[in-house]
């Protein structure tokens, strides 16, 4: 299993690691990773690996069997051999935008308190699909409410519960299309706000900003009809 540095500190942009495997798909597996692997609607990180005189650009990171993170090279080039110590360099600008968008989507699920049927995080924008039989009457009011939450500069923290505790509290799961990973004994919760000021708590394995004020201004796109009772709401980083 790879040690997930991105989970302990999503702001860490560099780290050493040792190559422990190569996958059949051409991915490099390290014993520790600052790269977030694609999952939960958030894209895998990109960046580069450096060892000796070699620099290898990484196009994305993916999950591999056994809890590992596989780094897929952007070009066909020499791979570091198993046992090689490498230096990881994250594309921080891209990661940070993913963090801002991802946290904004959690807040979007607060101002639109409907079941979520799907979602996607991007560098400039993100979207959530909702089980929404009737269209929203006032999108500007939703956008204003979202930006007010952001402006409160609420802390974003994490905690862990057991799988049994999650089963006893099914209301924590907002996303109908993606269920939290089970089989590892514990589930990560992402909390926005504290105490009486808490506005959201839900299972999530992705990376987030430390405070909502880091998100910046958000603009909503047009409401899209994606089925008889399914509608899509997109948001964009406006700054």
N, C-alpha and C positions, 0 to 999 in steps of 0.2 A: 504494500500500500504506500502511496505517495503522501508525504507530509504536506498538508495544504496550507501554505503560508498565506494565501489570499483570503482564507477564512479568518485566521487570527488577526491579520492586519491588511485590509484591502488597499492601504496606502503604500505598502511596501513595493518598490519598483525594481529592485535588484536583489539577487541572492545567489550564492553558490549552490551547486548541486552535483550529484554523481549519476552518471548514466547507469541504469540498472537493467534496461531491456530495450529491444527494438521490436516493434509489432509488425505483423505481416502487411499492414497497410502503410508501412513506412514511417510510423511515428516513433519519436524518441521518448522514452520514459525515464524520468529522473526520480531520485529518492525524496526530493522536496520540490515544490513548485510555487512560483508566484503567479503562474498563468492559470486563469480560471478556465475550466473546460466547458464547452458548449452544453447548455442544459437549462431547463426551466424557462425557456424563452429568451435567455441571455446568450449572445454569441461568445465563442471562445476567444481568449485574448491572443494578441499578436505581439511580436517583438523580435528578439534575436538571442542566439547563444554564441558565446565567445569562449574559445579555448586555444591557447597558444597563439599562432598567427591566423587562426580560422575565425570567421564570422559567418554564422548561418542564420538567415532571416527565417522567422517562424510565422507561417500564415495564420494558423489557428491552433487551439488546444481542444482535445476531445477526451472524453472519459474512456478508460480502458478497463478490462476485467480486473477485479480484485481491488478496486478503489484507487487505481492509478490515474495519472494524467499523462496523455500522450501529446507530444508537440510535433505538429506536421510541418515540415520545411516548405518554404514558399518556392524553392527552386531545387532542381536536381543537383546535388553537390555531395562532397564527402561528409559522411556522418561520423560523429564522435563515437569511438568504440566503447563497448561496455566497460565500466570502470573508470572512464575519463571524468575528471573534474571539470565542470564548465561554469561559466558565469551567465546568469540569466538577466536579460534586460527587457523590461516590459515596455510596450508602447503605451506610456502613461496617458497621453492625451486621449487616446481611444478608450482606454479603460475608464478614465474619470467621467467621460461622457456617458458611458454605459451605467455607471453608478448613479449619476444624476437622473438619467431617464428612468432607471429601475425604481428608484425611490419615489419619483414623481408618479409612477404608475400605481404604487401602493396607495399614495394619497388620492389618486383618481378613484380607486375602489372605495375610498371613504366618502367622497362627495357624490358618488353614484352608488348607493348601497344596494346593488343588485348582484345576483350570481354571475361570476366571471366564467365565460366559456372558452376563452383563449387569450393569448397575449404574446407580444414580441417586443424585445428591447433593441434599439438601434443607437447609432452614434449621434444622430440629429433628432430622431423622433422615436416614439414607441406607440403601441396601441393595445387596447383591451377590447375584447368582444364580450358583450353582456347579453344575458337572457332578458330581453327588453321588449315586451309585447307592444308597447306604445312608444313613439319617439319622445325624446325629451322636449319639453315645452320651451325652455330657455337655455340655450347653450352658453350664452354670455354669462348668465348667473352661475353656471357650473364652473366656467373658467375663472370667474372672480373668486368663488369659494375656494377653488384649488390654490390660487395664488395667495389668498389670505392665510391658508394653512402653511404654505411655504414660508411666508413672511414671519410666521411665529417662531421660526428658527428652533424647531423642536429637536431634541436629541433622538438619534436613531441608534438603538442598542440591540443586543441579542441575548437570548437565554435558551436553555435546552429543557425539553421535557421527554418523558418516556413515551414509547409508542402506545402503551396502555392509557396514558394520560390524554394523548391525542384522540384515541378512540372514544374516550369518555367525554371529549369536548369537540364533536364534529363541526361545530359552528366556526371553529378557527380556520377551517379550510374554505377559502373563498373561490378557488379555481376549480371548476367542475371538470376541466379537460386534463389537468395534471394533478396527480396525487403525490403527496410527499413520499420520498423514498423510505421504504421500510426494510427491516432485516438487520439493521445496525444497532438497534436498541434505543436510540435517542433521535429526537427530531429538533432541528434548529428553528427557533421562532425569532422573527424580526419585529421589534417594537418601535413605534413612533410616538414620542411623548412619554411622560412619566407620571405616575400617580393619577391624580384627578385630571391631569392634562393629557393623558394617553388617548390617542385618536385611532390607533391601529395596532393589531397584533395578529400575525399570521405566519404559517410555516413558509420558509424560503431558504434556499441554499445559495442565492446570488450575492453579489457585492453591492454595497450601499454607501452613500455618503454618511458622515458622522452627524450632521445636522441638516435639517431641511432647508435652511437658508442657502446652503451651497448649491442647491438646484438652480436657483436663478429664476427669471421670469419664464412662464410657460404659456404657450398659446395652443388652443384646441383647434383641430380641423373640423371639417363638416361631418355630421353624423351619417354613417353609411349603413344601408340596409343589407345584411348578410344572411337573410332568411326570414321566414314568417315571423319568428320571435327572436331573432338574433341581430344585434346592431353593434357596429364598430365605432369606437371613439378613439381618435388619434390625437396625440399631443406632440408639440415641437418645442425644443429649446429655443427661446426667443433671444437669448443673450449668452 
